Amino acid sequence: MTKVTDDLQKQFDAIAEQFTLESSIVFLTGAGISSESGIPTFRGKGGLWEKYDPAEYATAEALRLRPEKVWEMHDELRQTIANQKPNQAHLAIAELENIFKNFTVITQNVDNYHQDAGSSNVLELHGNAWRVKCTAEGHSWVDKTVPFNELPPKCSCGAPLRPDVVFFNEPLDPEVLDLAFSMASNAEIMFVVGTSFIVYPAAYVPVIAKQNGAIVLEFNLEPTALSSFADYSIFGAAGKTLPKLVEKLKAKFKSKKNK
């Protein structure tokens, strides 16, 4: 298996050789990419689950029994998202979409930062923190009120709203998940950025890509379970490492166009 060296320049030279303008590119991003923007991760040191017990704040049952507690955590998260912004890793990914036509971002995050950075083809596996959903009528919409005047907020029909995100013990949207798996199966180059590789079914995405012949590139702060089968692993802050690769790719394809 090809593994990168400690020299970033050599690493990116080798990786850039794998790309053509026709390459099918798929990203899978997790909480680690947005932690560089100041958005707390859910797991690990300093994560939301240290402050909020997920059984009390992040399940469908908790939402039914104690909606004000669920909204307490979610409203705080929305305020944090509103006070921060996409970082250089989000922006670098959006730049790549301007180079490659066959390009998809699959994200586990709910902060909307990929779209805010300029990415247009984004699949959200776990929903979006800015969307709310009427518990009576079932329709959803974007509401960027920060903070809400009452918790839980209410629909115009009078029914309480819920965050349009996936809670523990809730299934992912099957159409979104099927599309994510389809994108992964057709990927030629699979980026995995800022994810611990322990949350399923999202963790199946790079596995499916690898099984179908994709080159898997990992960008994480430290080794994960993914590192054992990734073709290339780049360790460090994605906001610093990923833009370096993007600059390399921009230079490569600009030079080809100029010939």
C-alpha positions as CSV (number, residue, x, y, z in Angstrom):
1,M,0.0,0.0,0.0
2,T,1.3,3.5,-0.9
3,K,1.8,5.7,2.1
4,V,2.8,9.3,2.1
5,T,6.1,10.5,3.4
6,D,6.7,13.3,6.0
7,D,7.4,15.8,3.2
8,L,4.1,17.5,2.4
9,Q,5.4,18.7,-1.0
10,K,6.2,15.1,-2.0
11,Q,2.9,13.9,-0.6
12,F,0.9,16.3,-2.6
13,D,3.0,15.7,-5.8
14,A,2.1,12.0,-5.5
15,I,-1.5,12.7,-4.8
16,A,-1.9,15.2,-7.6
17,E,-0.8,12.6,-10.1
18,Q,-3.9,10.6,-9.4
19,F,-6.2,13.3,-10.7
20,T,-7.6,14.1,-14.1
21,L,-10.2,16.8,-15.0
22,E,-12.6,13.9,-15.6
23,S,-12.1,12.4,-12.1
24,S,-15.1,11.7,-10.1
25,I,-14.5,13.4,-6.7
26,V,-16.4,12.7,-3.5
27,F,-15.8,14.2,-0.1
28,L,-17.0,12.8,3.2
29,T,-16.6,15.4,6.0
30,G,-17.2,15.2,9.7
31,A,-17.1,17.3,12.9
32,G,-13.3,17.7,12.7
33,I,-13.5,20.0,9.7
34,S,-15.8,22.4,11.5
35,S,-14.0,22.2,14.9
36,E,-11.4,24.5,13.2
37,S,-14.2,27.1,12.9
38,G,-15.0,26.8,16.6
39,I,-17.9,24.5,16.3
40,P,-17.6,21.9,19.1
41,T,-17.5,18.2,18.1
42,F,-20.0,15.9,19.7
43,R,-17.5,13.2,20.8
44,G,-14.1,13.5,22.4
45,K,-12.6,16.0,24.8
46,G,-14.6,19.2,25.0
47,G,-17.4,17.7,22.9
48,L,-21.1,18.4,23.3
49,W,-21.7,15.0,24.9
50,E,-19.5,16.0,27.8
51,K,-21.9,18.9,28.6
52,Y,-25.1,17.3,27.4
53,D,-26.1,13.7,28.0
54,P,-27.3,12.5,24.5
55,A,-30.0,10.4,26.1
56,E,-31.5,13.6,27.6
57,Y,-30.8,16.0,24.7
58,A,-30.5,14.1,21.5
59,T,-33.1,11.4,21.1
60,A,-36.6,11.3,19.6
61,E,-37.9,10.1,23.0
62,A,-36.3,13.1,24.7
63,L,-37.8,15.4,22.1
64,R,-41.2,13.9,22.8
65,L,-40.9,14.1,26.6
66,R,-38.7,17.1,27.2
67,P,-38.7,19.2,24.0
68,E,-37.5,22.3,25.9
69,K,-34.3,20.5,27.0
70,V,-33.6,19.3,23.5
71,W,-34.1,22.8,22.1
72,E,-31.8,24.2,24.9
73,M,-28.8,22.4,23.4
74,H,-29.9,22.9,19.8
75,D,-30.5,26.6,20.2
76,E,-27.0,27.0,21.8
77,L,-25.5,25.1,18.8
78,R,-27.3,27.4,16.4
79,Q,-26.0,30.5,18.1
80,T,-22.5,29.1,18.0
81,I,-22.8,28.4,14.2
82,A,-24.1,31.9,13.7
83,N,-21.2,33.4,15.5
84,Q,-18.6,31.5,13.5
85,K,-17.9,31.0,9.8
86,P,-16.5,28.5,7.3
87,N,-12.7,28.0,7.5
88,Q,-10.0,27.5,4.9
89,A,-10.8,23.8,4.6
90,H,-14.4,24.5,3.6
91,L,-13.3,27.2,1.2
92,A,-10.7,24.8,-0.3
93,I,-13.3,22.2,-1.0
94,A,-15.5,24.8,-2.7
95,E,-12.6,25.8,-4.9
96,L,-12.2,22.2,-6.1
97,E,-15.8,22.1,-7.2
98,N,-14.8,24.9,-9.7
99,I,-12.2,22.5,-11.2
100,F,-14.0,19.1,-11.3
101,K,-17.5,18.8,-12.8
102,N,-18.1,15.4,-11.2
103,F,-18.0,16.5,-7.6
104,T,-20.0,15.8,-4.5
105,V,-19.7,16.7,-0.8
106,I,-21.3,14.2,1.7
107,T,-21.3,15.7,5.2
108,Q,-22.2,14.5,8.6
109,N,-22.3,18.1,9.8
110,V,-25.4,20.2,10.3
111,D,-23.8,23.7,10.2
112,N,-24.4,24.6,6.6
113,Y,-20.7,25.7,6.3
114,H,-20.1,23.9,3.0
115,Q,-22.9,25.8,1.3
116,D,-21.8,29.0,3.0
117,A,-18.3,28.5,1.6
118,G,-19.7,28.1,-1.9
119,S,-20.2,24.3,-2.4
120,S,-23.4,23.6,-4.3
121,N,-23.6,19.8,-4.5
122,V,-23.9,18.9,-0.8
123,L,-25.6,15.8,0.7
124,E,-26.4,16.3,4.4
125,L,-26.6,12.9,6.1
126,H,-27.7,14.2,9.5
127,G,-29.8,17.2,8.5
128,N,-29.3,20.9,8.9
129,A,-29.3,22.9,12.1
130,W,-31.0,25.9,10.3
131,R,-34.0,23.8,9.2
132,V,-37.0,23.3,11.5
133,K,-39.9,20.9,11.0
134,C,-43.5,21.1,12.1
135,T,-44.3,18.1,14.3
136,A,-47.9,18.2,13.2
137,E,-47.8,18.9,9.5
138,G,-44.4,17.5,8.7
139,H,-43.2,20.2,6.4
140,S,-39.7,21.8,7.0
141,W,-38.1,25.1,6.2
142,V,-35.1,27.3,7.0
143,D,-35.4,29.5,10.0
144,K,-32.3,31.4,11.1
145,T,-33.8,33.1,14.2
146,V,-31.1,33.3,16.8
147,P,-32.0,32.8,19.6
148,F,-35.6,31.7,19.6
149,N,-37.9,33.7,21.9
150,E,-39.4,30.5,23.3
151,L,-38.3,26.9,23.6
152,P,-39.6,24.9,21.9
153,P,-40.5,27.3,19.1
154,K,-43.9,26.9,17.6
155,C,-45.2,26.5,14.0
156,S,-47.9,29.0,12.8
157,C,-50.4,26.1,13.2
158,G,-49.5,26.1,16.9
159,A,-47.7,22.8,17.0
160,P,-44.1,22.6,18.4
161,L,-41.3,22.6,15.9
162,R,-38.4,20.1,16.0
163,P,-34.9,20.6,14.6
164,D,-34.7,19.0,11.2
165,V,-31.7,16.9,12.2
166,V,-31.3,13.2,12.8
167,F,-31.4,12.2,16.5
168,F,-30.0,9.0,18.1
169,N,-32.2,6.0,17.3
170,E,-33.6,7.8,14.2
171,P,-32.9,6.5,10.7
172,L,-31.2,8.6,8.1
173,D,-33.2,9.7,5.2
174,P,-33.1,6.6,3.0
175,E,-33.0,8.6,-0.3
176,V,-30.1,10.7,0.9
177,L,-28.2,7.6,2.2
178,D,-28.8,5.7,-1.0
179,L,-27.6,8.6,-3.1
180,A,-24.5,8.9,-0.8
181,F,-23.7,5.2,-1.3
182,S,-24.3,5.6,-5.1
183,M,-21.9,8.5,-5.2
184,A,-19.3,6.6,-3.2
185,S,-19.6,3.5,-5.5
186,N,-18.8,5.7,-8.5
187,A,-16.0,7.8,-6.9
188,E,-12.6,7.6,-8.4
189,I,-11.1,9.7,-5.6
190,M,-12.6,9.7,-2.1
191,F,-11.6,12.4,0.4
192,V,-12.3,11.8,4.1
193,V,-11.9,14.9,6.1
194,G,-12.3,15.4,9.9
195,T,-14.2,12.3,10.7
196,S,-13.5,9.7,13.4
197,F,-14.7,6.9,11.2
198,I,-16.8,5.4,14.0
199,V,-20.3,6.8,13.1
200,Y,-22.4,4.5,11.0
201,P,-23.8,4.3,8.4
202,A,-21.6,7.3,7.3
203,A,-18.5,5.3,7.9
204,Y,-19.6,2.9,5.1
205,V,-19.1,5.6,2.5
206,P,-15.3,5.4,2.1
207,V,-15.5,1.6,2.5
208,I,-17.9,1.4,-0.5
209,A,-15.6,3.8,-2.4
210,K,-12.5,1.7,-1.7
211,Q,-14.3,-1.6,-2.6
212,N,-15.2,-0.1,-6.0
213,G,-11.6,1.0,-6.8
214,A,-11.4,4.5,-5.5
215,I,-8.3,6.1,-4.2
216,V,-9.0,7.1,-0.5
217,L,-7.4,10.2,0.8
218,E,-7.6,10.9,4.6
219,F,-7.2,14.3,6.2
220,N,-7.4,14.1,9.9
221,L,-5.6,15.5,13.0
222,E,-4.3,12.0,13.9
223,P,-4.6,8.4,12.8
224,T,-8.0,6.8,12.8
225,A,-9.4,3.4,12.0
226,L,-9.6,4.6,8.4
227,S,-5.8,5.1,8.2
228,S,-5.2,1.3,7.9
229,F,-6.7,1.2,4.5
230,A,-6.5,4.8,3.2
231,D,-4.1,5.1,0.2
232,Y,-2.8,8.4,1.6
233,S,-3.2,9.9,5.1
234,I,-2.4,13.5,5.8
235,F,-2.3,14.4,9.5
236,G,-2.7,17.9,10.7
237,A,-5.3,20.7,10.7
238,A,-7.3,20.3,7.4
239,G,-7.6,24.1,7.2
240,K,-3.8,24.2,6.7
241,T,-3.2,21.0,4.7
242,L,-6.1,20.8,2.4
243,P,-5.6,24.2,0.8
244,K,-2.0,23.2,-0.1
245,L,-3.3,20.3,-2.1
246,V,-5.9,22.5,-3.8
247,E,-3.2,25.0,-4.8
248,K,-1.2,22.1,-6.3
249,L,-4.3,20.9,-8.3
250,K,-5.2,24.4,-9.4
251,A,-1.6,24.9,-10.8
252,K,-1.7,21.5,-12.5
253,F,-4.9,22.0,-14.4
254,K,-4.2,25.6,-15.2
255,S,-1.0,24.7,-16.8
256,K,-2.8,22.0,-18.9
257,K,-5.4,24.5,-20.1
258,N,-2.7,26.9,-21.1
259,K,-0.9,24.3,-23.3
